[in-house]
């Protein structure tokens, strides 16, 4: 976690916050809004570290002082983070924060608060938070984080400096995964499924995403070259691996990216393909299929995705999709 990293991920917002740090012009309240995986919490924690670090050079925290280390381990006494308790942030949680506002910092006068999923504050919690936003006690900084600004109380939005985070480029996130030791092929695939590091880590647990990728590639090959094996693979390998609607939805994304890659090969846009280690096979299949048929197969996958959340039998849904892919 560094400002150099955040400059690549969210350049405009990073520059704005860096200037505010250097010139000591931090706002008392920020609203970080934008899609999941865009680095909102990461940015908030980095800002907190720079805010507290007494050995900071410019915007850069030292990363070795007690303040920096305790923020990294989430146990700094003057950094408070609240998140939904169940389905919402309760009024009592905000009242606790208000009580904390009245105390002098444990080790300095500074305080920093992060409210995750701030759009999930109950009406009572949101109205209670207005007290802090209307009567800030310097030097105190609050960062509210949300994926849905439209659900926020307008009075809270108006009293915060709103910073809108852009979706992170899959290429940028793939590079981040590769630097962490992941193979380029797997990093490229995961980065097209999510740009959220927690979600990426979850996909990698017990090597699940690698197995999922292998089974989906086998299914696409059998649709193309061994159609008589498709239903057996579907029953014995595919369905056991993709149990539950969330995982089934991911499987359809993996299928969709395969046919998207075929289309990109046809359009001579090879640099944008997801399955980068399957390029030779993609080129071979692309020679024997028209753009019209590829689009028809993509439409079939998209239609299946629409039905995943409905009360449809997953086995029947996938069997029907496979038949449509073979006909296409």
Helices and strands as residue ranges (DSSP letters): H 3-9, H 11-22, E 29-34, H 40-52, H 66-72, E 79-82, H 91-101, E 111-115, G 118-120, H 123-134, E 140-146, G 149-151, H 154-158, E 161-165, H 170-179, H 184-193, H 197-204, G 205-207, H 208-225, G 227-229, H 230-233, I 234-238, H 239-241, H 245-266, G 270-272, G 276-278, H 279-286, H 291-308, H 314-327
